[in-house]
Amino acid sequence: MAASIAKMITSFGFIAVAVLSGAATSRYGRVLLAGLSLSFLGDAFLIGQSEQAFLGGLAAFLLAHLAYVAAFTVNGVSARWMAGATLPVAGIAMIITAWLAPHTPPELAIPVRLYTAVISGMLITAFGTRGRGGSLLILVGPRIFFKNNLSVAALRLVHADFPNYVWGLPLYYAGQLCLALSAEQSRSHGGAPEKVSTRKPMNARTR
């Protein structure tokens, strides 16, 4: 129980870092916050050990990665950089899918493949954002996530003997922290704070 509470407090930490970094003041930051909040929900699900808890966590993280894709798109993306990243990322995703296939129960096959596709798309979009001058943190975070998923897969599906959380959890929190901190650096890019105009209408009368 104590370990679960500590994990959730730590998970709430990256949401707090994003808020303190000014995430609420930009479009990019607000969409990013949605992704971080969904990740927090995913962490809560994965405290459980049942298949239903695993599916709940998978769904929450899938939505979180879609939110990150939306945030990166708001920040601006380079189609050329995305095209360049597609082949290598897709190749790695196919290798991971093939590795997991013998260990994945039939009822989890489609959710796991869908999740792998979404997180791959998230990483490709992160490359695109970097290509448009986005913060390096936006690229580093998703790359760490991609590696972290190997740990989660090995823990929940492959049942590897080595305690994967030893390296998996630090990677996960490092990735989330990178994204949370990117809210500060992105305020001067595509996710700039929205300003309210103080100009008077052209037809306003003065007395």
C-alpha positions as CSV (number, residue, x, y, z in Angstrom):
1,M,0.0,0.0,0.0
2,A,2.8,2.4,0.9
3,A,4.5,1.8,-2.4
4,S,1.3,2.5,-4.3
5,I,0.7,5.7,-2.5
6,A,4.3,6.8,-3.1
7,K,3.9,6.0,-6.8
8,M,0.8,8.1,-7.1
9,I,2.3,11.0,-5.3
10,T,5.3,10.8,-7.6
11,S,2.9,10.6,-10.6
12,F,1.1,13.7,-9.4
13,G,4.5,15.4,-9.3
14,F,4.8,15.7,-13.1
15,I,1.4,17.4,-13.3
16,A,2.5,19.9,-10.7
17,V,5.8,20.5,-12.6
18,A,3.8,21.2,-15.8
19,V,1.5,23.7,-14.0
20,L,4.4,25.5,-12.4
21,S,6.1,25.6,-15.8
22,G,3.1,27.6,-17.1
23,A,1.2,24.8,-18.9
24,A,-2.1,26.4,-18.2
25,T,-1.2,29.6,-20.1
26,S,-0.8,28.1,-23.6
27,R,-2.8,25.8,-25.9
28,Y,0.1,23.4,-26.1
29,G,0.4,23.3,-22.3
30,R,-3.3,22.7,-21.7
31,V,-3.4,19.8,-24.1
32,L,-0.2,18.5,-22.6
33,L,-1.9,18.7,-19.1
34,A,-4.7,16.5,-20.4
35,G,-2.1,13.9,-21.5
36,L,-0.3,14.0,-18.1
37,S,-3.6,13.7,-16.3
38,L,-4.6,10.6,-18.3
39,S,-1.1,9.2,-17.6
40,F,-1.8,9.7,-13.9
41,L,-5.1,7.8,-14.3
42,G,-3.2,5.0,-16.1
43,D,-0.7,4.8,-13.2
44,A,-3.7,4.3,-10.9
45,F,-5.1,1.5,-13.0
46,L,-1.7,-0.3,-13.2
47,I,-1.5,-0.5,-9.4
48,G,-3.9,-3.4,-9.8
49,Q,-2.8,-6.8,-11.0
50,S,-5.9,-8.0,-12.8
51,E,-6.4,-8.2,-16.6
52,Q,-9.2,-5.5,-16.2
53,A,-6.8,-3.2,-14.5
54,F,-4.2,-3.7,-17.2
55,L,-6.7,-2.9,-19.9
56,G,-7.8,0.2,-18.0
57,G,-4.3,1.3,-17.8
58,L,-3.7,0.5,-21.4
59,A,-6.7,2.6,-22.4
60,A,-5.7,5.5,-20.3
61,F,-2.2,5.6,-21.6
62,L,-3.5,5.2,-25.2
63,L,-5.6,8.3,-24.7
64,A,-2.7,10.1,-23.0
65,H,-0.5,9.5,-26.1
66,L,-3.2,10.7,-28.4
67,A,-3.3,13.9,-26.3
68,Y,0.4,14.2,-26.7
69,V,0.1,13.9,-30.4
70,A,-2.5,16.7,-30.4
71,A,-0.2,18.8,-28.2
72,F,2.7,18.3,-30.6
73,T,0.5,19.2,-33.5
74,V,-0.6,22.4,-31.8
75,N,3.1,23.2,-31.3
76,G,3.7,22.7,-35.0
77,V,5.2,19.8,-37.0
78,S,7.5,19.3,-39.9
79,A,6.1,16.8,-42.5
80,R,9.7,16.1,-43.7
81,W,10.9,15.2,-40.2
82,M,7.9,13.0,-39.6
83,A,8.4,11.2,-42.9
84,G,12.1,10.6,-42.0
85,A,11.2,9.1,-38.7
86,T,8.3,6.9,-39.9
87,L,10.3,4.0,-41.3
88,P,12.7,3.4,-38.4
89,V,10.1,3.9,-35.7
90,A,7.6,1.6,-37.6
91,G,10.4,-1.0,-38.0
92,I,11.1,-1.0,-34.2
93,A,7.4,-1.2,-33.5
94,M,7.0,-4.3,-35.7
95,I,10.0,-6.0,-33.9
96,I,8.4,-5.2,-30.5
97,T,5.0,-6.5,-31.7
98,A,6.6,-9.8,-33.0
99,W,8.4,-10.2,-29.7
100,L,5.2,-9.7,-27.6
101,A,3.0,-11.9,-29.9
102,P,3.8,-15.3,-28.3
103,H,3.3,-13.9,-24.8
104,T,0.1,-11.9,-25.4
105,P,-3.3,-13.6,-24.6
106,P,-5.7,-13.6,-27.5
107,E,-8.1,-11.1,-25.8
108,L,-5.2,-8.6,-25.4
109,A,-3.7,-8.9,-28.9
110,I,-5.7,-6.1,-30.5
111,P,-5.4,-3.6,-27.6
112,V,-1.6,-4.2,-27.4
113,R,-1.1,-3.8,-31.1
114,L,-3.3,-0.6,-31.1
115,Y,-1.3,0.8,-28.2
116,T,2.0,0.0,-30.0
117,A,0.7,1.9,-33.1
118,V,-0.4,4.9,-31.1
119,I,2.8,5.3,-29.1
120,S,4.8,4.9,-32.4
121,G,2.7,7.7,-33.9
122,M,3.3,9.8,-30.8
123,L,7.1,9.4,-31.2
124,I,6.9,10.2,-35.0
125,T,4.9,13.3,-34.2
126,A,7.5,14.3,-31.6
127,F,10.2,14.2,-34.3
128,G,8.0,16.4,-36.5
129,T,7.7,18.9,-33.7
130,R,11.4,19.0,-33.2
131,G,11.8,19.6,-36.9
132,R,9.7,22.8,-36.6
133,G,12.0,24.1,-33.8
134,G,10.2,22.5,-30.9
135,S,11.9,22.0,-27.5
136,L,14.4,19.1,-27.4
137,L,12.5,17.9,-24.3
138,I,9.5,17.1,-26.6
139,L,11.6,14.6,-28.5
140,V,13.5,13.2,-25.5
141,G,10.4,12.5,-23.5
142,P,8.6,10.3,-26.1
143,R,11.9,8.4,-26.9
144,I,12.2,7.5,-23.2
145,F,8.5,6.4,-23.2
146,F,9.1,4.2,-26.1
147,K,11.9,2.4,-24.2
148,N,9.9,2.3,-21.0
149,N,7.1,0.4,-22.7
150,L,9.6,-2.5,-23.2
151,S,9.8,-2.6,-19.4
152,V,6.0,-2.6,-18.9
153,A,5.6,-5.3,-21.6
154,A,8.3,-7.5,-20.1
155,L,6.7,-7.1,-16.6
156,R,3.0,-7.7,-17.5
157,L,3.2,-10.0,-20.6
158,V,6.6,-11.6,-20.9
159,H,7.1,-12.1,-17.1
160,A,10.8,-11.7,-17.3
161,D,12.9,-12.8,-14.3
162,F,14.7,-9.5,-14.0
163,P,12.7,-6.8,-12.0
164,N,12.1,-4.5,-14.9
165,Y,10.7,-1.7,-12.7
166,V,14.3,-1.1,-11.5
167,W,15.0,0.6,-14.9
168,G,11.4,1.0,-16.2
169,L,10.0,3.4,-13.5
170,P,13.0,5.8,-13.7
171,L,12.6,5.9,-17.5
172,Y,8.9,6.5,-17.2
173,Y,9.2,9.4,-14.8
174,A,12.1,10.9,-16.6
175,G,10.0,10.9,-19.8
176,Q,7.0,12.5,-18.1
177,L,9.2,15.1,-16.5
178,C,10.7,16.1,-19.8
179,L,7.3,16.7,-21.3
180,A,6.1,18.6,-18.2
181,L,9.2,20.9,-18.4
182,S,8.6,21.4,-22.1
183,A,5.6,23.5,-21.3
184,E,8.0,26.3,-20.2
185,Q,10.1,26.2,-23.3
186,S,7.2,25.9,-25.7
187,R,5.5,29.1,-24.5
188,S,7.6,31.0,-26.9
189,H,7.0,28.7,-29.8
190,G,3.7,27.4,-31.2
191,G,2.2,27.1,-27.8
192,A,2.6,30.7,-26.9
193,P,0.3,32.2,-24.3
194,E,-3.0,33.5,-25.6
195,K,-3.3,37.3,-25.2
196,V,-6.5,39.2,-24.7
197,S,-6.7,42.2,-27.0
198,T,-7.2,45.6,-25.2
199,R,-7.8,47.6,-28.4
200,K,-11.1,49.4,-28.6
201,P,-13.4,48.6,-31.6
202,M,-12.9,51.0,-34.5
203,N,-16.5,52.3,-34.1
204,A,-16.2,52.9,-30.4
205,R,-17.2,56.4,-29.3
206,T,-15.1,58.4,-27.0
207,R,-16.5,61.1,-24.8
